Amino acid sequence: MGRVDVAYETSLAMRPFLAWDAPGCGATFCAESAKLSIPFPVATAQAVLDREGIDNFHVVGHSMGA
């Protein structure tokens, strides 16, 4: 399991955060690697935000480098 660096940032200590792995990145798996284009993880991120009831957010330290 990787580190969630934002959890250690003292200036953000009073802010909630949600850390997730995009499909096919980090510890997640995607059976259909052909779907791993930008629209797929964007749709997945939107689904995660919707499920959690989050409609106002900042993206911090996101990378497509996986």
mmCIF file as gemmi writes it, N, C-alpha and C atoms, coordinates in Angstrom:
data_model
loop_
_atom_site.group_PDB
_atom_site.id
_atom_site.type_symbol
_atom_site.label_atom_id
_atom_site.label_alt_id
_atom_site.label_comp_id
_atom_site.label_asym_id
_atom_site.label_entity_id
_atom_site.label_seq_id
_atom_site.pdbx_PDB_ins_code
_atom_site.Cartn_x
_atom_site.Cartn_y
_atom_site.Cartn_z
_atom_site.occupancy
_atom_site.B_iso_or_equiv
_atom_site.pdbx_formal_charge
_atom_site.auth_seq_id
_atom_site.auth_asym_id
_atom_site.pdbx_PDB_model_num
ATOM 1 N N . MET Axp A 1 ? 0.848 -1.17 0 1 0 ? 1 A 1
ATOM 2 C CA . MET Axp A 1 ? 0 0 0 1 0 ? 1 A 1
ATOM 3 C C . MET Axp A 1 ? 0.892 1.232 0 1 0 ? 1 A 1
ATOM 4 N N . GLY Axp A 2 ? 0.572 2.201 -0.839 1 0 ? 2 A 1
ATOM 5 C CA . GLY Axp A 2 ? 1.361 3.416 -0.937 1 0 ? 2 A 1
ATOM 6 C C . GLY Axp A 2 ? 1 4.43 0.133 1 0 ? 2 A 1
ATOM 7 N N . ARG Axp A 3 ? 1.862 5.407 0.276 1 0 ? 3 A 1
ATOM 8 C CA . ARG Axp A 3 ? 1.614 6.49 1.227 1 0 ? 3 A 1
ATOM 9 C C . ARG Axp A 3 ? 0.614 7.471 0.665 1 0 ? 3 A 1
ATOM 10 N N . VAL Axp A 4 ? -0.148 8.06 1.511 1 0 ? 4 A 1
ATOM 11 C CA . VAL Axp A 4 ? -1.064 9.141 1.145 1 0 ? 4 A 1
ATOM 12 C C . VAL Axp A 4 ? -0.457 10.402 1.752 1 0 ? 4 A 1
ATOM 13 N N . ASP Axp A 5 ? 0.45 11.042 1.007 1 0 ? 5 A 1
ATOM 14 C CA . ASP Axp A 5 ? 1.217 12.161 1.545 1 0 ? 5 A 1
ATOM 15 C C . ASP Axp A 5 ? 0.353 13.288 2.089 1 0 ? 5 A 1
ATOM 16 N N . VAL Axp A 6 ? -0.807 13.527 1.5 1 0 ? 6 A 1
ATOM 17 C CA . VAL Axp A 6 ? -1.659 14.609 1.987 1 0 ? 6 A 1
ATOM 18 C C . VAL Axp A 6 ? -2.063 14.391 3.444 1 0 ? 6 A 1
ATOM 19 N N . ALA Axp A 7 ? -2.097 13.156 3.878 1 0 ? 7 A 1
ATOM 20 C CA . ALA Axp A 7 ? -2.454 12.849 5.268 1 0 ? 7 A 1
ATOM 21 C C . ALA Axp A 7 ? -1.399 13.35 6.247 1 0 ? 7 A 1
ATOM 22 N N . TYR Axp A 8 ? -0.187 13.582 5.764 1 0 ? 8 A 1
ATOM 23 C CA . TYR Axp A 8 ? 0.907 14.037 6.621 1 0 ? 8 A 1
ATOM 24 C C . TYR Axp A 8 ? 1.171 15.531 6.497 1 0 ? 8 A 1
ATOM 25 N N . GLU Axp A 9 ? 0.422 16.232 5.679 1 0 ? 9 A 1
ATOM 26 C CA . GLU Axp A 9 ? 0.613 17.668 5.461 1 0 ? 9 A 1
ATOM 27 C C . GLU Axp A 9 ? -0.11 18.439 6.561 1 0 ? 9 A 1
ATOM 28 N N . THR Axp A 10 ? 0.653 19.043 7.466 1 0 ? 10 A 1
ATOM 29 C CA . THR Axp A 10 ? 0.054 19.705 8.63 1 0 ? 10 A 1
ATOM 30 C C . THR Axp A 10 ? -0.847 20.874 8.253 1 0 ? 10 A 1
ATOM 31 N N . SER Axp A 11 ? -0.573 21.555 7.143 1 0 ? 11 A 1
ATOM 32 C CA . SER Axp A 11 ? -1.419 22.689 6.757 1 0 ? 11 A 1
ATOM 33 C C . SER Axp A 11 ? -2.807 22.234 6.297 1 0 ? 11 A 1
ATOM 34 N N . LEU Axp A 12 ? -2.963 20.957 6.041 1 0 ? 12 A 1
ATOM 35 C CA . LEU Axp A 12 ? -4.258 20.409 5.621 1 0 ? 12 A 1
ATOM 36 C C . LEU Axp A 12 ? -4.903 19.559 6.714 1 0 ? 12 A 1
ATOM 37 N N . ALA Axp A 13 ? -4.376 19.621 7.919 1 0 ? 13 A 1
ATOM 38 C CA . ALA Axp A 13 ? -4.811 18.739 9 1 0 ? 13 A 1
ATOM 39 C C . ALA Axp A 13 ? -6.299 18.831 9.305 1 0 ? 13 A 1
ATOM 40 N N . MET Axp A 14 ? -6.905 19.976 9.14 1 0 ? 14 A 1
ATOM 41 C CA . MET Axp A 14 ? -8.322 20.14 9.47 1 0 ? 14 A 1
ATOM 42 C C . MET Axp A 14 ? -9.236 19.965 8.257 1 0 ? 14 A 1
ATOM 43 N N . ARG Axp A 15 ? -8.691 19.517 7.157 1 0 ? 15 A 1
ATOM 44 C CA . ARG Axp A 15 ? -9.487 19.345 5.94 1 0 ? 15 A 1
ATOM 45 C C . ARG Axp A 15 ? -9.715 17.86 5.658 1 0 ? 15 A 1
ATOM 46 N N . PRO Axp A 16 ? -10.936 17.495 5.316 1 0 ? 16 A 1
ATOM 47 C CA . PRO Axp A 16 ? -11.174 16.088 4.94 1 0 ? 16 A 1
ATOM 48 C C . PRO Axp A 16 ? -10.565 15.812 3.565 1 0 ? 16 A 1
ATOM 49 N N . PHE Axp A 17 ? -10.227 14.567 3.314 1 0 ? 17 A 1
ATOM 50 C CA . PHE Axp A 17 ? -9.733 14.209 1.986 1 0 ? 17 A 1
ATOM 51 C C . PHE Axp A 17 ? -10.177 12.801 1.637 1 0 ? 17 A 1
ATOM 52 N N . LEU Axp A 18 ? -10.192 12.553 0.357 1 0 ? 18 A 1
ATOM 53 C CA . LEU Axp A 18 ? -10.539 11.239 -0.175 1 0 ? 18 A 1
ATOM 54 C C . LEU Axp A 18 ? -9.406 10.831 -1.103 1 0 ? 18 A 1
ATOM 55 N N . ALA Axp A 19 ? -8.757 9.73 -0.809 1 0 ? 19 A 1
ATOM 56 C CA . ALA Axp A 19 ? -7.676 9.214 -1.651 1 0 ? 19 A 1
ATOM 57 C C . ALA Axp A 19 ? -8.172 7.959 -2.353 1 0 ? 19 A 1
ATOM 58 N N . TRP Axp A 20 ? -7.925 7.861 -3.647 1 0 ? 20 A 1
ATOM 59 C CA . TRP Axp A 20 ? -8.369 6.692 -4.39 1 0 ? 20 A 1
ATOM 60 C C . TRP Axp A 20 ? -7.37 6.378 -5.491 1 0 ? 20 A 1
ATOM 61 N N . ASP Axp A 21 ? -7.33 5.128 -5.895 1 0 ? 21 A 1
ATOM 62 C CA . ASP Axp A 21 ? -6.522 4.692 -7.037 1 0 ? 21 A 1
ATOM 63 C C . ASP Axp A 21 ? -7.397 4.706 -8.28 1 0 ? 21 A 1
ATOM 64 N N . ALA Axp A 22 ? -6.914 5.333 -9.322 1 0 ? 22 A 1
ATOM 65 C CA . ALA Axp A 22 ? -7.615 5.267 -10.611 1 0 ? 22 A 1
ATOM 66 C C . ALA Axp A 22 ? -7.5 3.839 -11.155 1 0 ? 22 A 1
ATOM 67 N N . PRO Axp A 23 ? -8.48 3.398 -11.932 1 0 ? 23 A 1
ATOM 68 C CA . PRO Axp A 23 ? -8.432 2.041 -12.488 1 0 ? 23 A 1
ATOM 69 C C . PRO Axp A 23 ? -7.131 1.789 -13.254 1 0 ? 23 A 1
ATOM 70 N N . GLY Axp A 24 ? -6.477 0.689 -12.931 1 0 ? 24 A 1
ATOM 71 C CA . GLY Axp A 24 ? -5.236 0.322 -13.603 1 0 ? 24 A 1
ATOM 72 C C . GLY Axp A 24 ? -4.011 1.011 -13.034 1 0 ? 24 A 1
ATOM 73 N N . CYS Axp A 25 ? -4.159 1.782 -11.965 1 0 ? 25 A 1
ATOM 74 C CA . CYS Axp A 25 ? -3.047 2.501 -11.339 1 0 ? 25 A 1
ATOM 75 C C . CYS Axp A 25 ? -2.915 2.051 -9.888 1 0 ? 25 A 1
ATOM 76 N N . GLY Axp A 26 ? -1.756 2.212 -9.334 1 0 ? 26 A 1
ATOM 77 C CA . GLY Axp A 26 ? -1.57 1.878 -7.922 1 0 ? 26 A 1
ATOM 78 C C . GLY Axp A 26 ? -1.912 0.432 -7.64 1 0 ? 26 A 1
ATOM 79 N N . ALA Axp A 27 ? -2.813 0.216 -6.693 1 0 ? 27 A 1
ATOM 80 C CA . ALA Axp A 27 ? -3.166 -1.141 -6.268 1 0 ? 27 A 1
ATOM 81 C C . ALA Axp A 27 ? -4.409 -1.669 -6.973 1 0 ? 27 A 1
ATOM 82 N N . THR Axp A 28 ? -4.975 -0.906 -7.909 1 0 ? 28 A 1
ATOM 83 C CA . THR Axp A 28 ? -6.185 -1.362 -8.585 1 0 ? 28 A 1
ATOM 84 C C . THR Axp A 28 ? -5.861 -2.109 -9.87 1 0 ? 28 A 1
ATOM 85 N N . PHE Axp A 29 ? -6.846 -2.813 -10.374 1 0 ? 29 A 1
ATOM 86 C CA . PHE Axp A 29 ? -6.701 -3.624 -11.578 1 0 ? 29 A 1
ATOM 87 C C . PHE Axp A 29 ? -7.817 -3.263 -12.548 1 0 ? 29 A 1
ATOM 88 N N . CYS Axp A 30 ? -7.519 -3.266 -13.822 1 0 ? 30 A 1
ATOM 89 C CA . CYS Axp A 30 ? -8.537 -3.052 -14.845 1 0 ? 30 A 1
ATOM 90 C C . CYS Axp A 30 ? -8.413 -4.174 -15.864 1 0 ? 30 A 1
ATOM 91 N N . ALA Axp A 31 ? -9.441 -4.991 -15.961 1 0 ? 31 A 1
ATOM 92 C CA . ALA Axp A 31 ? -9.407 -6.144 -16.857 1 0 ? 31 A 1
ATOM 93 C C . ALA Axp A 31 ? -9.38 -5.749 -18.33 1 0 ? 31 A 1
ATOM 94 N N . GLU Axp A 32 ? -9.895 -4.563 -18.638 1 0 ? 32 A 1
ATOM 95 C CA . GLU Axp A 32 ? -9.935 -4.119 -20.029 1 0 ? 32 A 1
ATOM 96 C C . GLU Axp A 32 ? -8.998 -2.921 -20.205 1 0 ? 32 A 1
ATOM 97 N N . SER Axp A 33 ? -7.712 -3.214 -20.416 1 0 ? 33 A 1
ATOM 98 C CA . SER Axp A 33 ? -6.72 -2.142 -20.496 1 0 ? 33 A 1
ATOM 99 C C . SER Axp A 33 ? -6.986 -1.174 -21.646 1 0 ? 33 A 1
ATOM 100 N N . ALA Axp A 34 ? -7.738 -1.573 -22.644 1 0 ? 34 A 1
ATOM 101 C CA . ALA Axp A 34 ? -8.074 -0.671 -23.75 1 0 ? 34 A 1
ATOM 102 C C . ALA Axp A 34 ? -8.937 0.496 -23.277 1 0 ? 34 A 1
ATOM 103 N N . LYS Axp A 35 ? -9.619 0.342 -22.138 1 0 ? 35 A 1
ATOM 104 C CA . LYS Axp A 35 ? -10.449 1.418 -21.586 1 0 ? 35 A 1
ATOM 105 C C . LYS Axp A 35 ? -9.634 2.459 -20.828 1 0 ? 35 A 1
ATOM 106 N N . LEU Axp A 36 ? -8.342 2.233 -20.657 1 0 ? 36 A 1
ATOM 107 C CA . LEU Axp A 36 ? -7.523 3.135 -19.851 1 0 ? 36 A 1
ATOM 108 C C . LEU Axp A 36 ? -7.092 4.366 -20.648 1 0 ? 36 A 1
ATOM 109 N N . SER Axp A 37 ? -8.071 5.141 -21.052 1 0 ? 37 A 1
ATOM 110 C CA . SER Axp A 37 ? -7.826 6.436 -21.66 1 0 ? 37 A 1
ATOM 111 C C . SER Axp A 37 ? -8.386 7.477 -20.687 1 0 ? 37 A 1
ATOM 112 N N . ILE Axp A 38 ? -8.078 8.723 -20.878 1 0 ? 38 A 1
ATOM 113 C CA . ILE Axp A 38 ? -8.468 9.767 -19.925 1 0 ? 38 A 1
ATOM 114 C C . ILE Axp A 38 ? -9.969 9.761 -19.596 1 0 ? 38 A 1
ATOM 115 N N . PRO Axp A 39 ? -10.888 9.605 -20.557 1 0 ? 39 A 1
ATOM 116 C CA . PRO Axp A 39 ? -12.315 9.638 -20.191 1 0 ? 39 A 1
ATOM 117 C C . PRO Axp A 39 ? -12.74 8.579 -19.17 1 0 ? 39 A 1
ATOM 118 N N . PHE Axp A 40 ? -12.132 7.404 -19.185 1 0 ? 40 A 1
ATOM 119 C CA . PHE Axp A 40 ? -12.529 6.339 -18.263 1 0 ? 40 A 1
ATOM 120 C C . PHE Axp A 40 ? -12.213 6.689 -16.806 1 0 ? 40 A 1
ATOM 121 N N . PRO Axp A 41 ? -10.973 7.079 -16.458 1 0 ? 41 A 1
ATOM 122 C CA . PRO Axp A 41 ? -10.737 7.445 -15.056 1 0 ? 41 A 1
ATOM 123 C C . PRO Axp A 41 ? -11.478 8.715 -14.639 1 0 ? 41 A 1
ATOM 124 N N . VAL Axp A 42 ? -11.731 9.614 -15.581 1 0 ? 42 A 1
ATOM 125 C CA . VAL Axp A 42 ? -12.519 10.804 -15.248 1 0 ? 42 A 1
ATOM 126 C C . VAL Axp A 42 ? -13.935 10.383 -14.849 1 0 ? 42 A 1
ATOM 127 N N . ALA Axp A 43 ? -14.549 9.501 -15.625 1 0 ? 43 A 1
ATOM 128 C CA . ALA Axp A 43 ? -15.893 9.004 -15.308 1 0 ? 43 A 1
ATOM 129 C C . ALA Axp A 43 ? -15.889 8.242 -13.988 1 0 ? 43 A 1
ATOM 130 N N . THR Axp A 44 ? -14.839 7.483 -13.739 1 0 ? 44 A 1
ATOM 131 C CA . THR Axp A 44 ? -14.735 6.739 -12.49 1 0 ? 44 A 1
ATOM 132 C C . THR Axp A 44 ? -14.593 7.696 -11.302 1 0 ? 44 A 1
ATOM 133 N N . ALA Axp A 45 ? -13.779 8.729 -11.455 1 0 ? 45 A 1
ATOM 134 C CA . ALA Axp A 45 ? -13.625 9.725 -10.393 1 0 ? 45 A 1
ATOM 135 C C . ALA Axp A 45 ? -14.961 10.402 -10.103 1 0 ? 45 A 1
ATOM 136 N N . GLN Axp A 46 ? -15.702 10.73 -11.154 1 0 ? 46 A 1
ATOM 137 C CA . GLN Axp A 46 ? -17.01 11.362 -10.967 1 0 ? 46 A 1
ATOM 138 C C . GLN Axp A 46 ? -17.958 10.425 -10.227 1 0 ? 46 A 1
ATOM 139 N N . ALA Axp A 47 ? -17.912 9.145 -10.545 1 0 ? 47 A 1
ATOM 140 C CA . ALA Axp A 47 ? -18.758 8.171 -9.853 1 0 ? 47 A 1
ATOM 141 C C . ALA Axp A 47 ? -18.389 8.074 -8.368 1 0 ? 47 A 1
ATOM 142 N N . VAL Axp A 48 ? -17.089 8.105 -8.06 1 0 ? 48 A 1
ATOM 143 C CA . VAL Axp A 48 ? -16.646 8.069 -6.661 1 0 ? 48 A 1
ATOM 144 C C . VAL Axp A 48 ? -17.144 9.311 -5.925 1 0 ? 48 A 1
ATOM 145 N N . LEU Axp A 49 ? -16.972 10.481 -6.54 1 0 ? 49 A 1
ATOM 146 C CA . LEU Axp A 49 ? -17.431 11.729 -5.921 1 0 ? 49 A 1
ATOM 147 C C . LEU Axp A 49 ? -18.945 11.715 -5.717 1 0 ? 49 A 1
ATOM 148 N N . ASP Axp A 50 ? -19.678 11.255 -6.716 1 0 ? 50 A 1
ATOM 149 C CA . ASP Axp A 50 ? -21.139 11.175 -6.599 1 0 ? 50 A 1
ATOM 150 C C . ASP Axp A 50 ? -21.548 10.235 -5.469 1 0 ? 50 A 1
ATOM 151 N N . ARG Axp A 51 ? -20.901 9.081 -5.412 1 0 ? 51 A 1
ATOM 152 C CA . ARG Axp A 51 ? -21.235 8.087 -4.375 1 0 ? 51 A 1
ATOM 153 C C . ARG Axp A 51 ? -20.999 8.645 -2.973 1 0 ? 51 A 1
ATOM 154 N N . GLU Axp A 52 ? -19.949 9.442 -2.837 1 0 ? 52 A 1
ATOM 155 C CA . GLU Axp A 52 ? -19.611 10.017 -1.532 1 0 ? 52 A 1
ATOM 156 C C . GLU Axp A 52 ? -20.343 11.328 -1.258 1 0 ? 52 A 1
ATOM 157 N N . GLY Axp A 53 ? -21.135 11.801 -2.224 1 0 ? 53 A 1
ATOM 158 C CA . GLY Axp A 53 ? -21.889 13.045 -2.039 1 0 ? 53 A 1
ATOM 159 C C . GLY Axp A 53 ? -21.013 14.289 -2.067 1 0 ? 53 A 1
ATOM 160 N N . ILE Axp A 54 ? -19.897 14.207 -2.769 1 0 ? 54 A 1
ATOM 161 C CA . ILE Axp A 54 ? -18.948 15.329 -2.838 1 0 ? 54 A 1
ATOM 162 C C . ILE Axp A 54 ? -19.201 16.097 -4.13 1 0 ? 54 A 1
ATOM 163 N N . ASP Axp A 55 ? -19.553 17.391 -3.998 1 0 ? 55 A 1
ATOM 164 C CA . ASP Axp A 55 ? -19.772 18.189 -5.204 1 0 ? 55 A 1
ATOM 165 C C . ASP Axp A 55 ? -18.868 19.419 -5.274 1 0 ? 55 A 1
ATOM 166 N N . ASN Axp A 56 ? -18.061 19.624 -4.246 1 0 ? 56 A 1
ATOM 167 C CA . ASN Axp A 56 ? -17.119 20.735 -4.218 1 0 ? 56 A 1
ATOM 168 C C . ASN Axp A 56 ? -15.792 20.173 -3.734 1 0 ? 56 A 1
ATOM 169 N N . PHE Axp A 57 ? -14.749 20.248 -4.557 1 0 ? 57 A 1
ATOM 170 C CA . PHE Axp A 57 ? -13.491 19.596 -4.206 1 0 ? 57 A 1
ATOM 171 C C . PHE Axp A 57 ? -12.313 20.238 -4.918 1 0 ? 57 A 1
ATOM 172 N N . HIS Axp A 58 ? -11.126 19.933 -4.444 1 0 ? 58 A 1
ATOM 173 C CA . HIS Axp A 58 ? -9.862 20.297 -5.069 1 0 ? 58 A 1
ATOM 174 C C . HIS Axp A 58 ? -9.114 18.999 -5.358 1 0 ? 58 A 1
ATOM 175 N N . VAL Axp A 59 ? -8.452 18.934 -6.495 1 0 ? 59 A 1
ATOM 176 C CA . VAL Axp A 59 ? -7.617 17.795 -6.815 1 0 ? 59 A 1
ATOM 177 C C . VAL Axp A 59 ? -6.197 18.179 -6.422 1 0 ? 59 A 1
ATOM 178 N N . VAL Axp A 60 ? -5.558 17.336 -5.613 1 0 ? 60 A 1
ATOM 179 C CA . VAL Axp A 60 ? -4.211 17.637 -5.117 1 0 ? 60 A 1
ATOM 180 C C . VAL Axp A 60 ? -3.262 16.509 -5.511 1 0 ? 60 A 1
ATOM 181 N N . GLY Axp A 61 ? -2.185 16.845 -6.157 1 0 ? 61 A 1
ATOM 182 C CA . GLY Axp A 61 ? -1.136 15.873 -6.443 1 0 ? 61 A 1
ATOM 183 C C . GLY Axp A 61 ? -1.544 14.75 -7.367 1 0 ? 61 A 1
ATOM 184 N N . HIS Axp A 62 ? -2.527 14.98 -8.223 1 0 ? 62 A 1
ATOM 185 C CA . HIS Axp A 62 ? -2.961 13.926 -9.128 1 0 ? 62 A 1
ATOM 186 C C . HIS Axp A 62 ? -1.975 13.787 -10.274 1 0 ? 62 A 1
ATOM 187 N N . SER Axp A 63 ? -1.717 12.565 -10.684 1 0 ? 63 A 1
ATOM 188 C CA . SER Axp A 63 ? -0.781 12.305 -11.766 1 0 ? 63 A 1
ATOM 189 C C . SER Axp A 63 ? -1.291 11.168 -12.631 1 0 ? 63 A 1
ATOM 190 N N . MET Axp A 64 ? -1.117 11.298 -13.92 1 0 ? 64 A 1
ATOM 191 C CA . MET Axp A 64 ? -1.457 10.206 -14.834 1 0 ? 64 A 1
ATOM 192 C C . MET Axp A 64 ? -0.181 9.424 -15.165 1 0 ? 64 A 1
ATOM 193 N N . GLY Axp A 65 ? 0.837 9.554 -14.328 1 0 ? 65 A 1
ATOM 194 C CA . GLY Axp A 65 ? 2.117 8.924 -14.574 1 0 ? 65 A 1
ATOM 195 C C . GLY Axp A 65 ? 2.145 7.424 -14.372 1 0 ? 65 A 1
ATOM 196 N N . ALA Axp A 66 ? 1.05 6.837 -13.919 1 0 ? 66 A 1
ATOM 197 C CA . ALA Axp A 66 ? 1.024 5.393 -13.71 1 0 ? 66 A 1
ATOM 198 C C . ALA Axp A 66 ? 1.054 4.696 -15.043 1 0 ? 66 A 1
